[in-house]
Amino acid sequence: MLRYLPGTGRASQPGAQTQDLVVLRFSHQSVIAPILVPAVVEPLLVWVLSGAARVEERVLGGEWEVSDVKTGDFFLTNTSEPYEMRWQTQGCDTFEVMHLYLSLPLIDHAARDVLGEHASPVTFLDVSGAKDERVSLILEQLRLELIDERKPSALYTRSLAQALAVHLVRRYLDPESRGQRTNALQAYKLRRVIAAMTEGLAQDFSLAHLARVGELSEYHFSRMFKRATGLSPSQYFIRLRMNRARHLLLETDRSIIDVGLEVGYSSPSHFSQVFRREVGVTPSAYRQA
């Protein structure tokens, strides 16, 4: 999410990192342009720490669904498709949220504990802008331990994650999706692949290299990456290049040729052609806008 969402992001303390969860905290201002959020197999919890906002979400090409949220409200997302979202703060300049991913082994362990040893893989209902006192209690303890504690405890963190997973299985299980888990990339693999893309923007696109990073065959990697992001790996790579080029054009006085070279285009005309196709204007027009 640090690569997808605007605003200031803050990760949890490294001393308490486990394979069972990832916690991030964000401070957001209003976002008018829709943000594309990838689908991953792990469920995502978003908890509002402070402030208020009107949040809009939609599946790609669908109708916007609106939720007015404030401190203590939460979202639970277990979608099998990428989606878009945007938000408008209300009565404040920024609002803060905490994102938490739970690992599949932890969810499966909780499912076997609640439903029996032979329970099939489970997914959860999608929840938008709800309030749950037990969710708030556990997430507040996780926030204090992972973000504010100087020396967080991995043992305590894992016990809180287990308690949260059990509660979600008990309360928010999707009864129609047992054993139908999405084939999108796991979050840690998606994060690793996007990092490799970002580090290699000046290099030629290599599907084989990215598939190796994702530890999959090229065929399965391409399918699972598109399932997660809505874009093919090559399309996503071009989008990252254009995002970097837009930043350099606005924030530096480097020549357009230099900007094109940094994002992998040795031909100025080719860079201009791709930039115009993806952004809608030429690099020079974008800089002057």
C-alpha positions, 0 to 999 in steps of 0.5 A: 500500500505504501506504493499505491496510496498517496499521503504519509505512510508509516510501517510497524517497528521491525522488531515485531515483524512476523509472517502473520501480519503487516501493519501500516499507518497512513495520514491522508488528505482528500483524494479526487482522482480514483486510486487503483487498489490491487486484489491480493489473497490476504484479507485487508483491514482498514481502521480509522484512527482519527478524523472523518471522511466520505469514502467512495469505492467501486469495482472497475467500471461499476457504480460508486458506493459511498460510506461516511466514516469516522474514528473507530470505523473499519473496512474489511476487504477480501475481494478477488478483483482490483477496485478503485477508491477515493475520499473527501475529508470532512471537518478536517484537513487529514484523517489517519487510518491503519492498514493490517494484512493477515496471513493465509496460514493464520486465517486457516489456523483460526478457521480450523480452530473455530470450524474444525480440523477439516475446515476448507479455506475461508474468505470474509464478507466485504465490510465498509464503514462498520463499527465493532468494539472487539475489532477496535480493541484488538487493533488499538492494542496492535497499534500501541505495540507495533507502532508506538512501543519502542521494543515491540514483542513478536509474541504479544503481536502474534497473540493479538493477530490470532485473536483477531483472526478468530473473531473475524472467522466467527463474525464475518465469514462469507458462507458462499465462498468456502474453498474459493480463494482468489488466484491473485498474488500473495501480498508479499510477492506482489510487493516484491515484484513491484519493488523489482519493477521500480528498481529497474525502470531504466532497464528493458521489461523482462517477464522472465525476471519478474516471474522468477521474483514472484517464484512462478512460471511466466504463464501463472505469474502473468495471470495472477499479477493481472488478477491482482492489479487489473493490468498485465505486468508490461502495462503495469511497468509502463504505468510505473515508468510514466508515474516516475516521469511525471514526478521528474517533469514536475519536481526537477528541471532536468531535460525531457531527454534525461527524464526519458533516459531515466525511465528506459527510453533512449529515443525521445520520440518514443518516450513522447509517444508513450507518454502522450498515449498514457497521460494524454499530453506530451511531456513538454505540455505536461511540464507547462500545464 
